[in-house]
Amino acid sequence: MSVIQNDHSEGPVAKAIEKQTSKLPSDLFLWAALGSMAASATLKILAKDKTALFVGQWAAPFLLLGLYNKIVKLEGSDKKDKDLDAGYGFDSEFEEHPISDYADPNSESTF
C-alpha cells in the first residue's frame, strides 16, 4: 500500500503567475466582463451576430479569472511558506483543529 504525501506546493510558473495577478484589483475582471457583455450587445444591434457571440463569451472567463484572483489574494499558494517565514514554526496543513476532539468516535469525552 502506498502512502500519498500531501505536498500542495506550487511550481515556479504558478507562483510567478500568482505574484503578478495578485497585483491586479479584483474589480478589473468584473468590469472586463461587463464590458464584454456591453460590447456584445452593441455588436448584436449592429447586426454582427457572429462577432457578438464571440465577444459575449468572454464574460465567463473574465469572471473566473476574477474569482481566481480573489482566491489568490485571500489564501495564496505560499501560505505554508509565509507561516514558516513568520516564525510560527509549524506546518499549518497538519495543525490540529479544536473540533477534532468532538469528531473522534472513540473519544470518551462527553458533552
N, CA, C and O atoms as a GROMACS GRO file, in nm:
protein
  444
    1MET      N    1   0.084  -0.117   0.000
    1MET     CA    2   0.000   0.000   0.000
    1MET      C    3   0.089   0.124   0.000
    1MET      O    4   0.182   0.134   0.080
    2SER      N    5   0.062   0.217  -0.089
    2SER     CA    6   0.144   0.337  -0.098
    2SER      C    7   0.088   0.449  -0.011
    2SER      O    8  -0.032   0.456   0.017
    3VAL      N    9   0.178   0.533   0.030
    3VAL     CA   10   0.140   0.647   0.112
    3VAL      C   11   0.140   0.771   0.024
    3VAL      O   12   0.237   0.798  -0.046
    4ILE      N   13   0.030   0.845   0.028
    4ILE     CA   14   0.019   0.967  -0.052
    4ILE      C   15   0.064   1.084   0.034
    4ILE      O   16   0.013   1.106   0.143
    5GLN      N   17   0.160   1.159  -0.018
    5GLN     CA   18   0.210   1.274   0.054
    5GLN      C   19   0.129   1.396   0.013
    5GLN      O   20   0.109   1.420  -0.106
    6ASN      N   21   0.084   1.472   0.109
    6ASN     CA   22   0.002   1.590   0.082
    6ASN      C   23   0.089   1.714   0.063
    6ASN      O   24   0.080   1.809   0.141
    7ASP      N   25   0.173   1.712  -0.039
    7ASP     CA   26   0.256   1.827  -0.070
    7ASP      C   27   0.183   1.909  -0.176
    7ASP      O   28   0.179   1.872  -0.293
    8HIS      N   29   0.125   2.020  -0.133
    8HIS     CA   30   0.046   2.103  -0.222
    8HIS      C   31   0.120   2.228  -0.266
    8HIS      O   32   0.058   2.331  -0.294
    9SER      N   33   0.251   2.221  -0.271
    9SER     CA   34   0.327   2.340  -0.310
    9SER      C   35   0.314   2.362  -0.460
    9SER      O   36   0.302   2.269  -0.539
   10GLU      N   37   0.316   2.489  -0.495
   10GLU     CA   38   0.301   2.528  -0.634
   10GLU      C   39   0.436   2.528  -0.705
   10GLU      O   40   0.540   2.544  -0.643
   11GLY      N   41   0.430   2.512  -0.835
   11GLY     CA   42   0.551   2.517  -0.916
   11GLY      C   43   0.591   2.661  -0.943
   11GLY      O   44   0.519   2.754  -0.908
   12PRO      N   45   0.707   2.680  -1.005
   12PRO     CA   46   0.756   2.816  -1.028
   12PRO      C   47   0.667   2.897  -1.123
   12PRO      O   48   0.656   3.018  -1.108
   13VAL      N   49   0.604   2.832  -1.220
   13VAL     CA   50   0.518   2.904  -1.314
   13VAL      C   51   0.394   2.957  -1.242
   13VAL      O   52   0.357   3.073  -1.259
   14ALA      N   53   0.330   2.871  -1.162
   14ALA     CA   54   0.211   2.914  -1.088
   14ALA      C   55   0.243   3.025  -0.989
   14ALA      O   56   0.164   3.118  -0.973
   15LYS      N   57   0.357   3.014  -0.923
   15LYS     CA   58   0.397   3.120  -0.829
   15LYS      C   59   0.419   3.252  -0.900
   15LYS      O   60   0.381   3.357  -0.850
   16ALA      N   61   0.481   3.247  -1.018
   16ALA     CA   62   0.506   3.370  -1.094
   16ALA      C   63   0.375   3.432  -1.141
   16ALA      O   64   0.358   3.554  -1.134
   17ILE      N   65   0.282   3.348  -1.187
   17ILE     CA   66   0.152   3.399  -1.231
   17ILE      C   67   0.077   3.461  -1.114
   17ILE      O   68   0.021   3.570  -1.126
   18GLU      N   69   0.075   3.392  -1.000
   18GLU     CA   70   0.005   3.444  -0.882
   18GLU      C   71   0.067   3.573  -0.832
   18GLU      O   72  -0.004   3.661  -0.784
   19LYS      N   73   0.197   3.585  -0.841
   19LYS     CA   74   0.264   3.707  -0.796
   19LYS      C   75   0.220   3.826  -0.880
   19LYS      O   76   0.200   3.935  -0.827
   20GLN      N   77   0.204   3.804  -1.010
   20GLN     CA   78   0.162   3.913  -1.098
   20GLN      C   79   0.012   3.940  -1.088
   20GLN      O   80  -0.029   4.057  -1.082
   21THR      N   81  -0.070   3.837  -1.087
   21THR     CA   82  -0.215   3.858  -1.085
   21THR      C   83  -0.263   3.914  -0.952
   21THR      O   84  -0.367   3.980  -0.947
   22SER      N   85  -0.190   3.889  -0.845
   22SER     CA   86  -0.234   3.943  -0.716
   22SER      C   87  -0.219   4.095  -0.709
   22SER      O   88  -0.275   4.159  -0.621
   23LYS      N   89  -0.144   4.152  -0.802
   23LYS     CA   90  -0.129   4.298  -0.809
   23LYS      C   91  -0.250   4.365  -0.872
   23LYS      O   92  -0.271   4.485  -0.854
   24LEU      N   93  -0.330   4.289  -0.947
   24LEU     CA   94  -0.445   4.346  -1.017
   24LEU      C   95  -0.564   4.357  -0.922
   24LEU      O   96  -0.587   4.267  -0.841
   25PRO      N   97  -0.640   4.466  -0.931
   25PRO     CA   98  -0.761   4.476  -0.848
   25PRO      C   99  -0.868   4.379  -0.898
   25PRO      O  100  -0.881   4.356  -1.018
   26SER      N  101  -0.945   4.324  -0.806
   26SER     CA  102  -1.048   4.227  -0.843
   26SER      C  103  -1.158   4.291  -0.927
   26SER      O  104  -1.221   4.223  -1.009
   27ASP      N  105  -1.182   4.420  -0.907
   27ASP     CA  106  -1.285   4.489  -0.985
   27ASP      C  107  -1.254   4.492  -1.134
   27ASP      O  108  -1.344   4.499  -1.217
   28LEU      N  109  -1.127   4.486  -1.168
   28LEU     CA  110  -1.087   4.489  -1.308
   28LEU      C  111  -1.155   4.378  -1.387
   28LEU      O  112  -1.204   4.401  -1.498
   29PHE      N  113  -1.160   4.259  -1.332
   29PHE     CA  114  -1.219   4.145  -1.401
   29PHE      C  115  -1.370   4.158  -1.412
   29PHE      O  116  -1.430   4.118  -1.512
   30LEU      N  117  -1.433   4.215  -1.309
   30LEU     CA  118  -1.578   4.238  -1.314
   30LEU      C  119  -1.610   4.340  -1.423
   30LEU      O  120  -1.704   4.319  -1.501
   31TRP      N  121  -1.536   4.449  -1.430
   31TRP     CA  122  -1.559   4.550  -1.533
   31TRP      C  123  -1.529   4.496  -1.672
   31TRP      O  124  -1.596   4.532  -1.768
   32ALA      N  125  -1.429   4.409  -1.684
   32ALA     CA  126  -1.399   4.348  -1.814
   32ALA      C  127  -1.516   4.259  -1.860
   32ALA      O  128  -1.551   4.258  -1.978
   33ALA      N  129  -1.574   4.186  -1.766
   33ALA     CA  130  -1.689   4.100  -1.800
   33ALA      C  131  -1.808   4.186  -1.842
   33ALA      O  132  -1.874   4.157  -1.943
   34LEU      N  133  -1.836   4.290  -1.765
   34LEU     CA  134  -1.947   4.379  -1.802
   34LEU      C  135  -1.921   4.449  -1.934
   34LEU      O  136  -2.013   4.468  -2.014
   35GLY      N  137  -1.796   4.487  -1.958
   35GLY     CA  138  -1.760   4.549  -2.085
   35GLY      C  139  -1.779   4.456  -2.204
   35GLY      O  140  -1.824   4.498  -2.310
   36SER      N  141  -1.744   4.330  -2.185
   36SER     CA  142  -1.762   4.235  -2.295
   36SER      C  143  -1.910   4.211  -2.323
   36SER      O  144  -1.950   4.191  -2.438
   37MET      N  145  -1.993   4.213  -2.218
   37MET     CA  146  -2.137   4.198  -2.240
   37MET      C  147  -2.194   4.320  -2.313
   37MET      O  148  -2.278   4.306  -2.403
   38ALA      N  149  -2.148   4.439  -2.274
   38ALA     CA  150  -2.195   4.562  -2.341
   38ALA      C  151  -2.148   4.565  -2.487
   38ALA      O  152  -2.224   4.602  -2.576
   39ALA      N  153  -2.023   4.526  -2.510
   39ALA     CA  154  -1.972   4.522  -2.647
   39ALA      C  155  -2.048   4.420  -2.730
   39ALA      O  156  -2.075   4.443  -2.848
   40SER      N  157  -2.082   4.308  -2.669
   40SER     CA  158  -2.158   4.205  -2.740
   40SER      C  159  -2.297   4.256  -2.778
   40SER      O  160  -2.344   4.233  -2.889
   41ALA      N  161  -2.362   4.325  -2.685
   41ALA     CA  162  -2.495   4.380  -2.714
   41ALA      C  163  -2.487   4.484  -2.825
   41ALA      O  164  -2.574   4.490  -2.912
   42THR      N  165  -2.382   4.566  -2.823
   42THR     CA  166  -2.364   4.666  -2.928
   42THR      C  167  -2.343   4.600  -3.063
   42THR      O  168  -2.401   4.641  -3.163
   43LEU      N  169  -2.259   4.498  -3.066
   43LEU     CA  170  -2.235   4.426  -3.192
   43LEU      C  171  -2.361   4.357  -3.242
   43LEU      O  172  -2.384   4.350  -3.363
   44LYS      N  173  -2.442   4.308  -3.151
   44LYS     CA  174  -2.568   4.242  -3.190
   44LYS      C  175  -2.662   4.345  -3.255
   44LYS      O  176  -2.727   4.315  -3.355
   45ILE      N  177  -2.668   4.465  -3.197
   45ILE     CA  178  -2.752   4.571  -3.254
   45ILE      C  179  -2.702   4.610  -3.392
   45ILE      O  180  -2.782   4.645  -3.479
   46LEU      N  181  -2.570   4.606  -3.412
   46LEU     CA  182  -2.511   4.640  -3.542
   46LEU      C  183  -2.517   4.525  -3.642
   46LEU      O  184  -2.459   4.533  -3.750
   47ALA      N  185  -2.588   4.417  -3.605
   47ALA     CA  186  -2.610   4.300  -3.691
   47ALA      C  187  -2.481   4.224  -3.721
   47ALA      O  188  -2.468   4.163  -3.827
   48LYS      N  189  -2.388   4.228  -3.630
   48LYS     CA  190  -2.266   4.148  -3.643
   48LYS      C  191  -2.279   4.030  -3.545
   48LYS      O  192  -2.213   4.026  -3.441
   49ASP      N  193  -2.366   3.937  -3.581
   49ASP     CA  194  -2.408   3.831  -3.489
   49ASP      C  195  -2.294   3.740  -3.446
   49ASP      O  196  -2.281   3.711  -3.326
   50LYS      N  197  -2.212   3.694  -3.538
   50LYS     CA  198  -2.104   3.601  -3.501
   50LYS      C  199  -2.000   3.668  -3.412
   50LYS      O  200  -1.952   3.608  -3.316
   51THR      N  201  -1.966   3.792  -3.442
   51THR     CA  202  -1.871   3.864  -3.358
   51THR      C  203  -1.932   3.893  -3.221
   51THR      O  204  -1.862   3.889  -3.120
   52ALA      N  205  -2.062   3.922  -3.217
   52ALA     CA  206  -2.130   3.948  -3.091
   52ALA      C  207  -2.127   3.824  -3.001
   52ALA      O  208  -2.105   3.835  -2.881
   53LEU      N  209  -2.149   3.707  -3.058
   53LEU     CA  210  -2.141   3.583  -2.981
   53LEU      C  211  -2.000   3.558  -2.930
   53LEU      O  212  -1.981   3.517  -2.816
   54PHE      N  213  -1.901   3.584  -3.015
   54PHE     CA  214  -1.761   3.564  -2.977
   54PHE      C  215  -1.723   3.653  -2.859
   54PHE      O  216  -1.667   3.606  -2.760
   55VAL      N  217  -1.754   3.780  -2.869
   55VAL     CA  218  -1.718   3.875  -2.763
   55VAL      C  219  -1.801   3.849  -2.638
   55VAL      O  220  -1.751   3.864  -2.526
   56GLY      N  221  -1.926   3.810  -2.653
   56GLY     CA  222  -2.012   3.783  -2.538
   56GLY      C  223  -1.966   3.665  -2.456
   56GLY      O  224  -1.995   3.657  -2.336
   57GLN      N  225  -1.894   3.574  -2.518
   57GLN     CA  226  -1.845   3.458  -2.444
   57GLN      C  227  -1.721   3.489  -2.361
   57GLN      O  228  -1.674   3.401  -2.288
   58TRP      N  229  -1.669   3.609  -2.368
   58TRP     CA  230  -1.554   3.647  -2.286
   58TRP      C  231  -1.594   3.673  -2.141
   58TRP      O  232  -1.509   3.668  -2.052
   59ALA      N  233  -1.721   3.699  -2.116
   59ALA     CA  234  -1.765   3.736  -1.980
   59ALA      C  235  -1.733   3.626  -1.878
   59ALA      O  236  -1.679   3.655  -1.772
   60ALA      N  237  -1.766   3.503  -1.909
   60ALA     CA  238  -1.743   3.393  -1.814
   60ALA      C  239  -1.594   3.375  -1.780
   60ALA      O  240  -1.561   3.361  -1.662
   61PRO      N  241  -1.503   3.373  -1.879
   61PRO     CA  242  -1.361   3.362  -1.843
   61PRO      C  243  -1.312   3.480  -1.759
   61PRO      O  244  -1.230   3.461  -1.668
   62PHE      N  245  -1.360   3.601  -1.788
   62PHE     CA  246  -1.320   3.715  -1.706
   62PHE      C  247  -1.364   3.697  -1.561
   62PHE      O  248  -1.289   3.726  -1.469
   63LEU      N  249  -1.488   3.650  -1.542
   63LEU     CA  250  -1.538   3.628  -1.406
   63LEU      C  251  -1.460   3.517  -1.335
   63LEU      O  252  -1.433   3.527  -1.216
   64LEU      N  253  -1.425   3.412  -1.408
   64LEU     CA  254  -1.344   3.305  -1.349
   64LEU      C  255  -1.205   3.354  -1.311
   64LEU      O  256  -1.153   3.318  -1.206
   65LEU      N  257  -1.145   3.436  -1.396
   65LEU     CA  258  -1.015   3.494  -1.363
   65LEU      C  259  -1.024   3.584  -1.240
   65LEU      O  260  -0.933   3.587  -1.158
   66GLY      N  261  -1.135   3.657  -1.228
   66GLY     CA  262  -1.156   3.740  -1.111
   66GLY      C  263  -1.168   3.658  -0.985
   66GLY      O  264  -1.116   3.695  -0.880
   67LEU      N  265  -1.237   3.545  -0.994
   67LEU     CA  266  -1.250   3.455  -0.880
   67LEU      C  267  -1.115   3.397  -0.841
   67LEU      O  268  -1.081   3.390  -0.723
   68TYR      N  269  -1.038   3.356  -0.940
   68TYR     CA  270  -0.903   3.305  -0.915
   68TYR      C  271  -0.817   3.412  -0.847
   68TYR      O  272  -0.745   3.384  -0.752
   69ASN      N  273  -0.827   3.534  -0.898
   69ASN     CA  274  -0.751   3.646  -0.841
   69ASN      C  275  -0.788   3.667  -0.695
   69ASN      O  276  -0.701   3.689  -0.611
   70LYS      N  277  -0.916   3.661  -0.665
   70LYS     CA  278  -0.962   3.682  -0.528
   70LYS      C  279  -0.913   3.571  -0.435
   70LYS      O  280  -0.870   3.598  -0.323
   71ILE      N  281  -0.918   3.448  -0.482
   71ILE     CA  282  -0.871   3.335  -0.401
   71ILE      C  283  -0.721   3.346  -0.374
   71ILE      O  284  -0.675   3.320  -0.263
   72VAL      N  285  -0.646   3.385  -0.476
   72VAL     CA  286  -0.501   3.401  -0.458
   72VAL      C  287  -0.472   3.509  -0.355
   72VAL      O  288  -0.382   3.494  -0.272
   73LYS      N  289  -0.548   3.618  -0.360
   73LYS     CA  290  -0.526   3.726  -0.264
   73LYS      C  291  -0.561   3.684  -0.122
   73LYS      O  292  -0.492   3.721  -0.027
   74LEU      N  293  -0.669   3.605  -0.106
   74LEU     CA  294  -0.712   3.566   0.028
   74LEU      C  295  -0.632   3.450   0.084
   74LEU      O  296  -0.594   3.451   0.201
   75GLU      N  297  -0.607   3.351   0.003
   75GLU     CA  298  -0.540   3.230   0.051
   75GLU      C  299  -0.394   3.223   0.009
   75GLU      O  300  -0.306   3.207   0.093
   76GLY      N  301  -0.371   3.236  -0.119
   76GLY     CA  302  -0.234   3.228  -0.170
   76GLY      C  303  -0.180   3.086  -0.165
   76GLY      O  304  -0.215   3.009  -0.076
   77SER      N  305  -0.096   3.054  -0.260
   77SER     CA  306  -0.040   2.919  -0.264
   77SER      C  307   0.077   2.906  -0.169
   77SER      O  308   0.116   2.794  -0.134
   78ASP      N  309   0.134   3.017  -0.126
   78ASP     CA  310   0.253   3.010  -0.043
   78ASP      C  311   0.220   3.038   0.104
   78ASP      O  312   0.306   3.088   0.177
   79LYS      N  313   0.100   3.008   0.147
   79LYS     CA  314   0.060   3.031   0.286
   79LYS      C  315   0.149   2.952   0.382
   79LYS      O  316   0.187   3.002   0.488
   80LYS      N  317   0.183   2.830   0.344
   80LYS     CA  318   0.269   2.748   0.429
   80LYS      C  319   0.406   2.812   0.442
   80LYS      O  320   0.464   2.814   0.551
   81ASP      N  321   0.459   2.867   0.332
   81ASP     CA  322   0.588   2.934   0.336
   81ASP      C  323   0.582   3.060   0.422
   81ASP      O  324   0.676   3.089   0.496
   82LYS      N  325   0.472   3.134   0.413
   82LYS     CA  326   0.457   3.256   0.493
   82LYS      C  327   0.452   3.223   0.641
   82LYS      O  328   0.512   3.295   0.722
   83ASP      N  329   0.382   3.115   0.679
   83ASP     CA  330   0.374   3.075   0.819
   83ASP      C  331   0.512   3.040   0.873
   83ASP      O  332   0.546   3.077   0.986
   84LEU      N  333   0.591   2.969   0.794
   84LEU     CA  334   0.724   2.931   0.838
   84LEU      C  335   0.816   3.053   0.845
   84LEU      O  336   0.898   3.064   0.936
   85ASP      N  337   0.802   3.145   0.748
   85ASP     CA  338   0.884   3.266   0.748
   85ASP      C  339   0.847   3.358   0.864
   85ASP      O  340   0.932   3.431   0.914
   86ALA      N  341   0.721   3.356   0.906
   86ALA     CA  342   0.677   3.444   1.014
   86ALA      C  343   0.723   3.394   1.150
   86ALA      O  344   0.705   3.463   1.250
   87GLY      N  345   0.781   3.275   1.156
   87GLY     CA  346   0.834   3.224   1.280
   87GLY      C  347   0.737   3.138   1.360
   87GLY      O  348   0.762   3.107   1.477
   88TYR      N  349   0.627   3.098   1.298
   88TYR     CA  350   0.534   3.013   1.370
   88TYR      C  351   0.592   2.874   1.391
   88TYR      O  352   0.564   2.809   1.492
   89GLY      N  353   0.671   2.830   1.296
   89GLY     CA  354   0.742   2.703   1.311
   89GLY      C  355   0.654   2.580   1.303
   89GLY      O  356   0.692   2.474   1.354
   90PHE      N  357   0.540   2.590   1.241
   90PHE     CA  358   0.456   2.472   1.224
   90PHE      C  359   0.401   2.469   1.083
   90PHE      O  360   0.395   2.571   1.014
   91ASP      N  361   0.363   2.353   1.044
   91ASP     CA  362   0.303   2.334   0.913
   91ASP      C  363   0.153   2.343   0.932
   91ASP      O  364   0.092   2.253   0.988
   92SER      N  365   0.092   2.453   0.884
   92SER     CA  366  -0.050   2.478   0.910
   92SER      C  367  -0.141   2.373   0.848
   92SER      O  368  -0.256   2.359   0.889
   93GLU      N  369  -0.091   2.298   0.750
   93GLU     CA  370  -0.173   2.196   0.686
   93GLU      C  371  -0.204   2.082   0.783
   93GLU      O  372  -0.309   2.018   0.772
   94PHE      N  373  -0.114   2.057   0.878
   94PHE     CA  374  -0.132   1.946   0.970
   94PHE      C  375  -0.164   1.994   1.112
   94PHE      O  376  -0.152   1.918   1.207
   95GLU      N  377  -0.205   2.118   1.124
   95GLU     CA  378  -0.238   2.173   1.255
   95GLU      C  379  -0.364   2.106   1.308
   95GLU      O  380  -0.459   2.082   1.233
   96GLU      N  381  -0.365   2.076   1.434
   96GLU     CA  382  -0.480   2.012   1.498
   96GLU      C  383  -0.593   2.113   1.511
   96GLU      O  384  -0.572   2.224   1.561
   97HIS      N  385  -0.710   2.076   1.468
   97HIS     CA  386  -0.826   2.164   1.476
   97HIS      C  387  -0.899   2.134   1.606
   97HIS      O  388  -0.914   2.017   1.642
   98PRO      N  389  -0.945   2.236   1.678
   98PRO     CA  390  -1.008   2.212   1.808
   98PRO      C  391  -1.132   2.126   1.803
   98PRO      O  392  -1.165   2.060   1.902
   99ILE      N  393  -1.203   2.124   1.692
   99ILE     CA  394  -1.324   2.043   1.682
   99ILE      C  395  -1.292   1.894   1.671
   99ILE      O  396  -1.380   1.810   1.688
  100SER      N  397  -1.166   1.861   1.642
  100SER     CA  398  -1.130   1.721   1.621
  100SER      C  399  -1.152   1.637   1.746
  100SER      O  400  -1.171   1.516   1.735
  101ASP      N  401  -1.148   1.696   1.866
  101ASP     CA  402  -1.175   1.620   1.987
  101ASP      C  403  -1.319   1.569   1.989
  101ASP      O  404  -1.346   1.461   2.040
  102TYR      N  405  -1.409   1.648   1.934
  102TYR     CA  406  -1.550   1.610   1.933
  102TYR      C  407  -1.584   1.516   1.818
  102TYR      O  408  -1.684   1.444   1.823
  103ALA      N  409  -1.502   1.517   1.715
  103ALA     CA  410  -1.530   1.436   1.597
  103ALA      C  411  -1.481   1.293   1.611
  103ALA      O  412  -1.516   1.209   1.529
  104ASP      N  413  -1.400   1.264   1.712
  104ASP     CA  414  -1.344   1.130   1.728
  104ASP      C  415  -1.448   1.039   1.791
  104ASP      O  416  -1.486   1.060   1.906
  105PRO      N  417  -1.495   0.937   1.718
  105PRO     CA  418  -1.597   0.848   1.774
  105PRO      C  419  -1.544   0.761   1.888
  105PRO      O  420  -1.622   0.708   1.967
  106ASN      N  421  -1.413   0.745   1.898
  106ASN     CA  422  -1.354   0.662   2.004
  106ASN      C  423  -1.324   0.742   2.131
  106ASN      O  424  -1.278   0.687   2.231
  107SER      N  425  -1.351   0.870   2.125
  107SER     CA  426  -1.322   0.956   2.239
  107SER      C  427  -1.419   0.927   2.352
  107SER      O  428  -1.536   0.898   2.329
  108GLU      N  429  -1.369   0.935   2.475
  108GLU     CA  430  -1.453   0.907   2.592
  108GLU      C  431  -1.512   1.035   2.649
  108GLU      O  432  -1.584   1.030   2.750
  109SER      N  433  -1.485   1.149   2.587
  109SER     CA  434  -1.537   1.274   2.641
  109SER      C  435  -1.687   1.283   2.616
  109SER      O  436  -1.738   1.235   2.515
  110THR      N  437  -1.755   1.346   2.709
  110THR     CA  438  -1.900   1.365   2.698
  110THR      C  439  -1.930   1.513   2.698
  110THR      O  440  -1.847   1.594   2.739
  111PHE      N  441  -2.046   1.548   2.653
  111PHE     CA  442  -2.083   1.690   2.645
  111PHE      C  443  -2.148   1.734   2.770
  111PHE      O  444  -2.186   1.851   2.783
   0.00000   0.00000   0.00000
